[in-house]
C-alpha cells in the first residue's frame, strides 16, 4: 500500500444518499502489466434499490482528470464483503506480476 496522497473527488459517482468508503491506496498492476497508483473505494448506491460497487480510481494521463473502473458490483449492502475483497485484490496486485 502507498502513503497518503490527496484523495480524488467522487462527486460525479455519488447521488444523494449514497455512501462512499475509502478502502486503500495502492500500486495496482493491471492485466497488461502497467502499474497504476489507485484509490480503492466501496460505494453503497441507494437510487434504484441498494447496490454496492467496488471502484478503482486512477489519475488519467490528462492532468486533472481521473479514470474510474468498476471492479465489482453486488446487490444490497455488501460493503464489508466488497471491502475485504478489494483489500485482498490490492495486496495481490500491489506491484506484483
C-alpha positions in Angstrom: 0.0 0.0 0.0 1.1 3.6 -0.6 1.3 6.5 1.7 -1.4 9.2 1.7 -1.9 11.5 -1.3 -4.8 13.8 -2.0 -8.0 11.8 -2.4 -10.0 12.1 -5.6 -13.3 14.0 -5.7 -16.1 11.4 -6.0 -18.9 13.8 -6.5 -19.7 12.6 -10.1 -20.1 9.0 -8.7 -22.4 9.8 -5.9 -26.1 10.6 -5.8 -27.9 12.0 -2.7 -28.0 9.2 -0.1 -25.0 7.3 -1.5 -22.2 6.4 0.9 -18.6 6.1 -0.2 -15.9 4.5 1.9 -12.2 4.7 1.2 -10.5 1.2 1.3 -6.9 1.6 0.3 -4.3 3.4 -1.8 -2.1 1.0 -3.7 0.2 0.4 -6.7 -2.3 -1.7 -8.8 -0.8 -3.8 -11.5 -3.2 -4.1 -14.4 -3.7 -7.2 -16.5 -1.5 -5.5 -19.2 1.4 -5.2 -16.6 1.2 -1.5 -16.1 1.4 -0.3 -12.5 -1.1 2.4 -11.6 -1.5 4.4 -8.4 -5.0 3.5 -7.4 -7.5 4.7 -4.8 -10.0 1.9 -3.9 -13.5 2.7 -2.7 -16.6 0.8 -1.8 -19.8 2.8 -2.5 -23.4 1.9 -1.4 -25.7 3.3 -4.0 -29.4 3.7 -3.0 -31.1 5.1 -6.1 -32.8 2.0 -7.7 -32.6 -0.2 -4.7 -29.4 -0.8 -2.8 -26.3 -1.8 -4.8 -22.7 -1.9 -3.6 -19.9 -1.1 -6.0 -16.1 -1.6 -5.7 -14.3 1.2 -7.6 -10.7 1.8 -8.5 -9.9 5.4 -9.3 -6.6 6.4 -11.1 -5.1 9.6 -12.3 -5.7 9.9 -16.1 -3.0 10.8 -18.5 -4.6 14.2 -18.9 -3.7 16.4 -15.9 -6.6 17.0 -13.5 -8.7 14.1 -14.9 -9.5 10.7 -13.3 -10.4 7.3 -14.7 -12.9 5.3 -12.7 -13.1 1.5 -13.0 -15.9 -0.5 -11.7 -14.2 -3.7 -10.3 -17.2 -5.4 -8.9 -20.9 -4.9 -8.1 -23.3 -6.7 -5.8 -27.0 -6.2 -4.9 -27.8 -5.0 -1.4 -25.5 -3.6 1.2 -22.3 -5.7 0.8 -19.8 -3.1 1.9 -18.0 -5.4 4.3 -17.6 -8.2 1.8 -16.5 -5.9 -1.0 -14.1 -4.0 1.3 -12.5 -7.3 2.2 -12.4 -8.4 -1.5 -10.8 -5.1 -2.6 -8.2 -5.3 0.2 -7.3 -8.8 -0.9 -7.0 -7.7 -4.6 -4.9 -4.7 -3.5 -2.4 -6.9 -1.7 -2.3 -9.3 -4.6 -2.0 -6.5 -7.2 0.4 -4.2 -5.3 3.4 -4.2 -7.6 3.2 -7.9 -8.4 3.1 -9.8 -11.7 
